[in-house]
Amino acid sequence: MRKGAKVAVVGSVFAVMVGGAGYGTYNFVNALNGDGGTPGSGGPAPVKTGPPSAAEVKDTSTAFFAAWEQGQAAGAAALTNNAGKAEPLLTSYGQAAHITGVKITPGAPAGADVPFTVKATVSYAGKSGPLAYSSRLTVVRGLTTGKALVDWQPSVVHPELTSMDDTLVTGESAAPPIEAVDRDGKVLTKEKYPSLGPILNELRAKYGDKAGGTAGVELAVHHAAPGSADTPLLTLAKGKAGRVPTTLRASTQAAAEKAVMKYAEASVVAVQPSSGEVLAIANNRNDGWNAAFLGRVAPGSTMKIVSAATLIDNGITTATGPAPCPPDATWQSQTFHNIKNMPPNENATLSESFARSCNTAFVKYADEVKVDSLTDEATNRFGIGLDWQTGIPSFDGSVPASGGPDTAAALIGQGQIQMNPLNMASVTATAMTGAFRQPVIVPQSLDGRELAHARGLPASTVEQLRAMMNRTATSGTAAGVMSGLTGRIGAKTGSAEVDGNARSDSWFTGYRGDVAAAAMVQDGGHGVDAAGPIVAAVLRSGA
């Protein structure tokens, strides 16, 4: 979801490792000089090409591990394809991070990939503790030298280092520890709710000083991205934890955690429409990023909730009014299609086209909406783009005014529209109640921050949106996924095509009782393929 963010976090921290020995006695200087010409040959050897051989992978990784173990940062960095970035981090490993006694145990290579484990000691101000974790590296061919080199990624040094400029630091913690609790006072930990790890770090960074705790001493990742909270790795001296209340519901959070684990690159958010309070937030992503709150991608046909409201509020059509569904529609030289095998219906109503998720029905109205009609509806009615103050960093959606083909694309959630599950869960809550209540994950009373306000929807529009979403959930594209859910229900499916991806992103949003939830699964296909089952599981956990 985050453009360019394809850093893979591999391995996991663990306490005990067995087998293998350190590589401290290897002569890594020989490895540095071993790819040049042969003495007395009269000239340099030809530059090698192609993938590194098994012997090269072994020799390069062994030399790199030896240099790293011996604290030879320059030597280890020279064995990588980005010495300028590698050397400062490897230097800080023993200095700013105070990590000593490094022992690295390589695992069996898988081609050019070499897994390994690290055991070391962290010492600071008379305090010390054991450090143990696993990671991996990849050996590649140098583009200009032809040498076998370690492909430099900061995650080689530690899997929680996800940016080239992230650093490891040991000292007094940047903020006192916290004890986060749910709405019923139940303690929330990253051990029990793994998705909450980054969220708890953000809560600690923002509220730790205000919650009455005292700082401890720890090894932590200091992230380079502005506003990013440190990631604690090892506590040498415990501080006193301050108590931070959240709006989360432990049972809903548990259901969300379980649901996203079934799909790679999945995110979900559940909110309480009557209050705007976030009930659950979960991510299952290789990069560990909070895409549920920070993602910025096209939401596909889930955006038709806002588009339908725009058509209704601008007097263009109504739920029972016309919205013909031809097989294709052309607007300003761009042709739009429906999903494969969707029968056309020139006599369809907006309700029917919404429930079937007919793209062409919405595209056909592109010449009747103004360039900024969708933007005004999203901002003034649904609160999108109004600088939400949720309690942790979040992106509050973007629906820019757009002309040309983008006007039609925006109506079906493509083009320049950017959303995340938090935004779409809020859109669904607003459609269900008529009132925009800015989502929060900590009570406003905790710090008195100013929340965003929007005027919401007319009662007649709410009634029509509910009817269309209920039809979608009971006899439309979402019926199969929502089957078995009782009470007041509604849903909208979506899929968003992303340039360069073989499959579309899977989107789904729905409500049941006083719970609204939205999910996105990157490369997940149609809405009912992946995102739908996630949302249904969260709604099934209790309204």
C-alpha positions as CSV (number, residue, x, y, z in Angstrom):
1,M,0.0,0.0,0.0
2,R,2.8,2.3,0.6
3,K,4.4,3.1,-2.7
4,G,8.0,1.8,-2.8
5,A,7.7,0.1,0.5
6,K,8.7,-3.4,-0.3
7,V,11.2,-4.0,2.4
8,A,10.7,-7.5,3.7
9,V,11.0,-8.1,7.4
10,V,12.4,-11.6,7.8
11,G,13.1,-13.8,10.7
12,S,12.0,-13.2,14.2
13,V,13.6,-12.4,17.6
14,F,14.1,-15.6,19.6
15,A,15.8,-16.4,22.9
16,V,17.8,-19.6,22.3
17,M,19.8,-20.9,19.3
18,V,21.8,-24.0,18.8
19,G,24.4,-25.4,16.4
20,G,27.2,-23.7,14.4
21,A,30.2,-21.7,15.5
22,G,31.4,-18.1,15.0
23,Y,33.4,-17.1,11.9
24,G,35.8,-14.7,13.6
25,T,38.9,-16.5,12.4
26,Y,38.1,-16.1,8.6
27,N,40.5,-13.9,6.7
28,F,38.1,-11.4,5.2
29,V,40.9,-9.3,3.7
30,N,41.7,-12.2,1.4
31,A,38.0,-12.2,0.3
32,L,38.2,-8.5,-0.5
33,N,41.2,-9.0,-2.8
34,G,40.2,-12.4,-4.2
35,D,38.2,-11.1,-7.2
36,G,40.9,-9.2,-9.0
37,G,43.6,-10.3,-11.3
38,T,46.0,-13.1,-10.6
39,P,49.5,-11.9,-9.6
40,G,51.9,-12.1,-12.6
41,S,49.0,-12.6,-15.1
42,G,49.9,-9.3,-16.8
43,G,46.4,-7.7,-16.3
44,P,43.1,-7.8,-14.5
45,A,40.9,-10.8,-14.9
46,P,37.7,-10.3,-16.9
47,V,34.7,-9.0,-14.9
48,K,32.5,-11.8,-13.9
49,T,28.8,-11.9,-14.8
50,G,25.8,-14.0,-13.9
51,P,24.5,-15.1,-10.5
52,P,27.1,-15.8,-7.8
53,S,28.2,-19.4,-7.5
54,A,27.6,-21.4,-4.4
55,A,31.2,-21.0,-3.5
56,E,31.0,-17.3,-3.9
57,V,27.9,-17.1,-1.8
58,K,29.6,-19.0,1.0
59,D,32.9,-17.1,0.8
60,T,31.3,-13.6,0.7
61,S,28.8,-14.3,3.5
62,T,31.5,-15.9,5.7
63,A,33.8,-13.0,5.2
64,F,31.0,-10.5,5.9
65,F,30.0,-12.4,9.1
66,A,33.7,-12.5,10.3
67,A,34.2,-8.7,9.8
68,W,30.9,-8.0,11.5
69,E,31.8,-10.2,14.5
70,Q,35.2,-8.6,14.9
71,G,33.7,-5.1,14.8
72,Q,35.4,-4.3,11.5
73,A,32.7,-2.0,10.1
74,A,34.7,-0.7,7.2
75,G,35.7,-4.2,6.2
76,A,32.2,-5.6,6.4
77,A,30.8,-2.6,4.5
78,A,33.3,-3.1,1.7
79,L,31.8,-6.6,1.2
80,T,28.4,-5.0,0.4
81,N,27.1,-3.2,-2.7
82,N,26.4,0.0,-0.7
83,A,29.4,0.6,1.6
84,G,28.3,4.3,2.1
85,K,25.2,3.2,3.9
86,A,26.4,0.0,5.4
87,E,29.5,1.4,7.3
88,P,27.7,3.9,9.5
89,L,25.1,1.4,10.6
90,L,27.7,-1.3,11.2
91,T,29.8,1.2,13.2
92,S,26.8,2.2,15.3
93,Y,26.1,-1.4,16.1
94,G,29.1,-1.5,18.5
95,Q,29.1,2.2,19.5
96,A,25.6,3.8,19.8
97,A,23.9,0.4,20.3
98,H,26.7,-0.9,22.7
99,I,26.4,-4.4,21.3
100,T,29.4,-6.7,22.0
101,G,30.4,-10.3,21.9
102,V,28.7,-10.9,18.6
103,K,28.5,-14.5,17.4
104,I,26.8,-15.3,14.1
105,T,25.6,-18.7,13.1
106,P,24.8,-19.1,9.4
107,G,22.1,-21.5,8.2
108,A,22.0,-23.5,5.0
109,P,22.0,-21.2,2.0
110,A,19.0,-21.2,-0.4
111,G,20.6,-20.2,-3.6
112,A,22.0,-16.7,-3.0
113,D,20.0,-16.3,0.3
114,V,21.8,-17.0,3.5
115,P,19.8,-17.1,6.8
116,F,21.7,-16.6,10.0
117,T,21.2,-16.1,13.7
118,V,22.9,-13.6,16.0
119,K,23.8,-13.8,19.7
120,A,25.3,-10.9,21.4
121,T,25.4,-8.8,24.6
122,V,24.1,-5.3,25.1
123,S,25.7,-3.3,27.9
124,Y,25.0,0.2,29.0
125,A,25.6,2.2,32.3
126,G,26.3,-1.0,34.3
127,K,23.3,-2.8,32.9
128,S,23.6,-5.7,30.4
129,G,21.4,-8.3,28.7
130,P,21.5,-11.0,26.0
131,L,20.4,-10.2,22.5
132,A,19.3,-12.9,20.1
133,Y,17.6,-12.7,16.8
134,S,17.6,-14.1,13.2
135,S,17.9,-12.4,9.8
136,R,19.2,-13.2,6.3
137,L,21.2,-11.7,3.5
138,T,21.4,-12.1,-0.2
139,V,24.7,-12.3,-2.2
140,V,24.6,-10.5,-5.6
141,R,27.0,-9.8,-8.4
142,G,28.5,-6.3,-8.3
143,L,27.4,-4.4,-11.4
144,T,30.8,-2.8,-12.2
145,T,33.3,-4.9,-10.3
146,G,31.7,-8.3,-11.0
147,K,32.5,-9.2,-7.4
148,A,30.1,-11.3,-5.2
149,L,28.7,-8.8,-2.7
150,V,26.1,-8.7,0.1
151,D,23.0,-6.9,-1.2
152,W,22.8,-4.2,1.4
153,Q,19.6,-3.8,3.3
154,P,19.5,-2.5,6.9
155,S,17.3,-5.5,7.8
156,V,20.5,-7.6,7.4
157,V,21.8,-6.1,10.6
158,H,18.4,-6.4,12.4
159,P,15.0,-7.3,10.9
160,E,13.3,-4.3,12.6
161,L,15.6,-1.9,10.6
162,T,13.3,-1.1,7.6
163,S,14.8,2.1,6.3
164,M,18.3,2.9,4.9
165,D,18.7,5.6,7.6
166,D,17.3,3.7,10.6
167,T,19.7,3.3,13.5
168,L,20.1,1.2,16.6
169,V,20.5,3.1,19.9
170,T,21.0,1.9,23.5
171,G,20.2,4.4,26.3
172,E,17.4,5.9,28.3
173,S,14.2,5.3,26.4
174,A,12.8,8.1,24.3
175,A,9.5,7.8,26.2
176,P,8.4,6.0,29.4
177,P,6.7,2.6,28.9
178,I,3.0,2.4,28.9
179,E,0.3,-0.1,29.8
180,A,-2.4,0.3,27.1
181,V,-5.9,-1.0,28.0
182,D,-9.0,-1.5,26.0
183,R,-12.4,0.1,26.7
184,D,-13.1,-2.4,29.5
185,G,-9.7,-2.1,31.2
186,K,-8.1,-5.2,29.7
187,V,-4.4,-4.9,29.1
188,L,-3.3,-4.9,25.4
189,T,0.1,-6.3,24.6
190,K,1.9,-7.0,21.4
191,E,2.5,-10.6,22.5
192,K,-1.2,-11.3,22.6
193,Y,-2.2,-8.9,19.8
194,P,0.8,-8.8,17.4
195,S,-0.8,-6.2,15.1
196,L,-0.8,-3.8,17.9
197,G,3.0,-3.7,18.2
198,P,3.5,-0.6,16.0
199,I,0.3,1.0,17.4
200,L,1.5,0.6,21.0
201,N,4.9,2.1,20.0
202,E,3.1,5.2,18.6
203,L,0.9,5.5,21.7
204,R,4.0,5.3,23.9
205,A,5.8,8.0,21.9
206,K,2.8,10.4,22.1
207,Y,1.4,9.7,25.6
208,G,4.3,8.1,27.5
209,D,5.4,11.4,29.1
210,K,1.8,12.3,30.0
211,A,0.7,8.9,31.4
212,G,2.8,9.2,34.6
213,G,5.5,6.6,33.9
214,T,9.3,6.9,34.1
215,A,11.8,6.0,31.4
216,G,13.9,2.8,31.5
217,V,17.0,1.8,29.6
218,E,16.6,-0.1,26.3
219,L,18.0,-1.0,22.9
220,A,15.7,0.4,20.3
221,V,15.4,1.1,16.6
222,H,15.3,4.8,15.9
223,H,13.4,5.1,12.7
224,A,14.4,7.8,10.2
225,A,10.9,8.7,9.0
226,P,9.7,11.9,10.6
227,G,7.2,11.3,13.4
228,S,7.9,7.6,13.6
229,A,8.0,6.1,17.1
230,D,11.1,4.1,18.2
231,T,10.8,0.3,18.2
232,P,12.1,-1.2,21.5
233,L,14.1,-4.4,21.1
234,L,15.6,-5.2,24.5
235,T,15.0,-3.7,28.0
236,L,18.0,-3.5,30.2
237,A,16.3,-1.6,33.0
238,K,12.5,-1.4,33.4
239,G,10.9,2.0,33.8
240,K,7.5,2.6,35.4
241,A,4.6,2.1,32.9
242,G,1.9,4.7,32.7
243,R,-1.6,3.7,31.9
244,V,-3.1,4.8,28.5
245,P,-6.8,4.1,27.8
246,T,-7.8,3.2,24.2
247,T,-11.2,2.7,22.5
248,L,-10.3,-0.8,21.3
249,R,-12.4,-3.8,22.3
250,A,-10.3,-6.8,23.1
251,S,-12.7,-9.3,21.6
252,T,-13.1,-7.4,18.3
253,Q,-9.3,-6.9,18.2
254,A,-8.8,-10.7,18.6
255,A,-11.2,-11.4,15.8
256,A,-9.5,-8.9,13.5
257,E,-6.0,-10.4,14.3
258,K,-7.2,-13.9,13.5
259,A,-9.0,-12.8,10.3
260,V,-6.0,-11.0,8.6
261,M,-3.7,-13.8,9.3
262,K,-5.4,-15.9,6.6
263,Y,-4.3,-13.5,3.9
264,A,-0.9,-11.9,3.1
265,E,-0.7,-8.1,2.9
266,A,-4.1,-7.7,4.6
267,S,-5.4,-4.8,6.8
268,V,-8.7,-4.2,8.6
269,V,-10.3,-1.5,10.8
270,A,-13.5,-1.7,12.8
271,V,-15.2,1.4,14.2
272,Q,-18.3,2.1,16.3
273,P,-20.6,4.2,14.1
274,S,-22.4,5.7,17.1
275,S,-19.2,7.2,18.5
276,G,-16.5,7.0,15.9
277,E,-14.4,5.0,18.3
278,V,-12.0,2.5,16.7
279,L,-12.8,-1.0,18.0
280,A,-10.0,-3.0,16.2
281,I,-7.0,-2.4,13.9
282,A,-5.0,-5.3,12.4
283,N,-2.4,-5.8,9.8
284,N,-0.7,-8.8,8.4
285,R,2.1,-7.4,6.3
286,N,5.7,-8.4,5.6
287,D,6.9,-4.9,6.2
288,G,5.2,-4.5,9.6
289,W,3.6,-1.2,8.4
290,N,0.3,0.1,9.7
291,A,-1.3,0.2,6.3
292,A,-4.8,0.1,8.0
293,F,-4.3,3.7,9.1
294,L,-1.6,5.0,6.8
295,G,-2.3,3.4,3.4
296,R,-2.8,5.5,0.4
297,V,-4.3,3.5,-2.5
298,A,-7.4,3.4,-4.7
299,P,-10.4,1.9,-2.9
300,G,-12.1,0.6,-6.0
301,S,-15.9,0.2,-6.0
302,T,-16.2,0.7,-2.2
303,M,-15.9,4.4,-3.2
304,K,-19.3,4.0,-4.9
305,I,-20.9,4.7,-1.5
306,V,-19.6,8.3,-1.7
307,S,-20.3,8.4,-5.5
308,A,-24.0,7.3,-5.0
309,A,-24.4,9.9,-2.2
310,T,-23.0,12.5,-4.6
311,L,-25.5,11.6,-7.3
312,I,-28.4,11.6,-4.8
313,D,-27.4,14.9,-3.0
314,N,-26.9,16.7,-6.3
315,G,-30.3,15.7,-7.6
316,I,-28.9,13.6,-10.4
317,T,-30.7,10.4,-9.6
318,T,-32.0,8.4,-6.6
319,A,-31.8,4.9,-5.4
320,T,-35.0,4.0,-7.3
321,G,-34.1,6.3,-10.2
322,P,-32.3,5.4,-13.4
323,A,-28.7,4.2,-13.6
324,P,-28.4,2.2,-16.8
325,C,-25.7,-0.5,-16.9
326,P,-24.4,-0.9,-20.4
327,P,-21.5,-3.3,-21.2
328,D,-19.1,-0.5,-21.6
329,A,-19.0,3.3,-21.3
330,T,-16.7,5.8,-22.9
331,W,-15.9,9.2,-21.4
332,Q,-13.4,11.6,-22.9
333,S,-11.8,8.9,-25.0
334,Q,-11.4,6.4,-22.2
335,T,-13.5,3.3,-22.3
336,F,-14.6,1.6,-19.0
337,H,-15.8,-1.9,-18.6
338,N,-17.6,-4.0,-16.0
339,I,-16.4,-7.2,-14.5
340,K,-16.4,-10.2,-16.8
341,N,-19.8,-11.8,-17.6
342,M,-21.9,-9.0,-16.0
343,P,-25.1,-8.9,-18.0
344,P,-26.0,-5.4,-19.2
345,N,-29.2,-3.8,-18.1
346,E,-30.3,-0.5,-19.7
347,N,-33.3,-0.2,-17.4
348,A,-31.3,-0.7,-14.1
349,T,-31.9,1.6,-11.1
350,L,-29.1,3.1,-9.0
351,S,-29.9,0.5,-6.3
352,E,-29.5,-2.4,-8.7
353,S,-26.3,-1.0,-10.4
354,F,-24.9,-0.4,-6.9
355,A,-25.7,-3.9,-5.7
356,R,-24.2,-5.4,-8.8
357,S,-21.2,-3.0,-8.7
358,C,-21.8,-1.8,-12.3
359,N,-19.0,0.5,-13.2
360,T,-20.5,1.8,-16.4
361,A,-23.6,3.0,-14.6
362,F,-21.5,5.5,-12.6
363,V,-19.3,6.4,-15.5
364,K,-22.3,7.3,-17.6
365,Y,-23.0,10.1,-15.0
366,A,-19.6,11.6,-15.3
367,D,-20.8,14.4,-17.6
368,E,-23.5,15.4,-15.1
369,V,-21.3,15.9,-12.1
370,K,-19.0,18.9,-11.7
371,V,-15.2,18.5,-11.4
372,D,-15.4,19.1,-7.7
373,S,-18.8,17.4,-6.9
374,L,-17.2,14.2,-5.6
375,T,-14.6,16.2,-3.6
376,D,-17.2,18.3,-1.9
377,E,-19.3,15.3,-1.0
378,A,-16.3,13.4,0.4
379,T,-15.0,16.3,2.4
380,N,-18.2,18.1,3.6
381,R,-20.4,15.1,4.1
382,F,-18.0,12.2,4.9
383,G,-15.1,14.2,6.5
384,I,-12.5,12.9,4.1
385,G,-9.3,15.0,4.1
386,L,-10.0,17.0,7.2
387,D,-6.8,16.3,9.2
388,W,-8.1,13.6,11.6
389,Q,-6.6,13.5,15.0
390,T,-7.1,9.9,15.9
391,G,-4.4,9.7,18.6
392,I,-1.8,8.1,16.4
393,P,-0.5,9.0,12.9
394,S,-3.1,8.4,10.3
395,F,-4.0,9.4,6.7
396,D,-7.5,10.8,6.4
397,G,-8.1,10.1,2.7
398,S,-7.8,12.2,-0.4
399,V,-10.5,12.8,-3.1
400,P,-9.0,15.6,-5.3
401,A,-11.0,17.5,-7.8
402,S,-10.1,16.0,-11.2
403,G,-11.0,16.6,-14.8
404,G,-10.7,14.6,-17.9
405,P,-10.9,10.8,-17.7
406,D,-10.1,11.0,-14.0
407,T,-13.6,12.4,-13.3
408,A,-15.1,9.1,-14.5
409,A,-12.4,7.0,-12.9
410,A,-12.9,8.7,-9.5
411,L,-16.6,7.7,-9.5
412,I,-15.6,4.1,-9.4
413,G,-12.7,4.6,-6.9
414,Q,-9.8,4.7,-9.3
415,G,-7.7,7.5,-10.7
416,Q,-6.3,9.8,-8.0
417,I,-8.5,8.6,-5.1
418,Q,-6.5,7.5,-2.1
419,M,-8.0,5.7,0.9
420,N,-7.2,3.1,3.5
421,P,-9.4,0.7,5.6
422,L,-9.7,3.4,8.4
423,N,-11.2,5.9,5.8
424,M,-13.6,3.4,4.3
425,A,-14.8,2.1,7.7
426,S,-15.6,5.7,8.6
427,V,-17.3,6.2,5.2
428,T,-19.5,3.2,6.0
429,A,-20.3,4.5,9.5
430,T,-21.3,7.9,8.1
431,A,-23.5,6.2,5.5
432,M,-25.1,4.1,8.2
433,T,-25.8,6.9,10.7
434,G,-25.8,10.1,8.6
435,A,-23.3,11.7,11.0
436,F,-19.6,12.0,10.5
437,R,-17.8,11.2,13.8
438,Q,-14.1,11.4,13.4
439,P,-12.5,8.1,14.2
440,V,-10.4,8.0,17.4
441,I,-8.3,5.3,19.0
442,V,-7.8,7.1,22.3
443,P,-10.5,9.1,24.0
444,Q,-10.5,12.8,23.1
445,S,-10.6,13.5,26.9
446,L,-7.1,12.1,27.2
447,D,-5.5,15.2,25.7
448,G,-8.2,17.5,24.6
449,R,-7.2,17.5,20.9
450,E,-9.5,19.1,18.4
451,L,-11.4,16.6,16.2
452,A,-12.5,17.1,12.6
453,H,-16.1,18.0,11.8
454,A,-18.3,17.6,8.7
455,R,-22.0,18.2,8.3
456,G,-22.9,14.6,7.5
457,L,-25.8,13.4,5.2
458,P,-29.4,14.3,4.8
459,A,-31.8,11.7,6.3
460,S,-33.2,10.8,2.9
461,T,-29.8,10.1,1.6
462,V,-29.0,7.9,4.6
463,E,-32.2,5.9,4.1
464,Q,-31.3,5.3,0.4
465,L,-27.7,4.3,1.1
466,R,-28.7,1.9,3.8
467,A,-31.2,0.3,1.5
468,M,-28.6,-0.1,-1.3
469,M,-26.0,-1.5,1.0
470,N,-28.5,-3.9,2.5
471,R,-29.5,-5.0,-0.9
472,T,-25.8,-5.6,-1.7
473,A,-25.4,-7.6,1.4
474,T,-28.5,-9.8,1.0
475,S,-28.8,-10.3,-2.8
476,G,-25.9,-8.4,-4.5
477,T,-22.2,-9.0,-4.8
478,A,-21.7,-9.3,-1.1
479,A,-24.5,-11.8,-0.4
480,G,-22.3,-14.9,-0.2
481,V,-19.8,-13.3,2.2
482,M,-22.5,-11.8,4.4
483,S,-24.6,-14.9,4.5
484,G,-25.6,-15.9,8.1
485,L,-25.1,-12.4,9.6
486,T,-28.4,-11.3,11.2
487,G,-29.7,-7.9,12.2
488,R,-29.2,-4.6,10.5
489,I,-26.5,-5.3,7.9
490,G,-25.1,-3.7,4.7
491,A,-22.0,-4.0,2.6
492,K,-20.1,-2.9,-0.5
493,T,-17.6,-4.9,-2.5
494,G,-14.6,-3.5,-4.4
495,S,-11.5,-4.2,-6.3
496,A,-8.9,-1.7,-7.4
497,E,-6.5,-2.2,-10.3
498,V,-3.0,-1.1,-9.5
499,D,-0.4,-0.4,-12.2
500,G,2.1,-3.2,-12.5
501,N,0.1,-5.7,-10.4
502,A,-1.2,-8.9,-12.0
503,R,-4.2,-9.0,-9.7
504,S,-6.4,-6.2,-8.3
505,D,-6.4,-5.2,-4.6
506,S,-9.4,-6.7,-2.8
507,W,-11.6,-4.3,-0.9
508,F,-14.7,-4.8,1.2
509,T,-16.7,-2.7,3.7
510,G,-19.8,-3.5,5.7
511,Y,-21.7,-2.9,8.9
512,R,-23.8,-4.9,11.4
513,G,-25.5,-3.4,14.3
514,D,-23.1,-0.8,15.8
515,V,-20.0,-2.0,14.1
516,A,-18.6,-0.9,10.7
517,A,-15.5,-2.5,9.3
518,A,-13.4,-2.2,6.1
519,A,-10.6,-4.4,4.8
520,M,-8.0,-4.3,2.0
521,V,-5.9,-7.2,0.8
522,Q,-3.1,-6.2,-1.6
523,D,-3.1,-8.3,-4.7
524,G,-6.1,-10.1,-3.2
525,G,-8.4,-10.1,-6.3
526,H,-12.1,-9.3,-6.1
527,G,-13.7,-7.9,-2.9
528,V,-15.3,-11.2,-2.0
529,D,-12.1,-13.2,-2.5
530,A,-10.1,-11.9,0.5
531,A,-11.2,-8.6,2.1
532,G,-14.9,-9.8,2.3
533,P,-14.2,-12.8,4.6
534,I,-12.1,-10.6,6.8
535,V,-14.8,-8.0,7.3
536,A,-17.5,-10.7,7.8
537,A,-15.4,-12.4,10.5
538,V,-15.0,-9.1,12.4
539,L,-18.7,-8.4,12.1
540,R,-19.5,-11.9,13.2
541,S,-17.5,-11.5,16.4
542,G,-20.2,-9.3,17.9
543,A,-22.1,-6.1,17.1
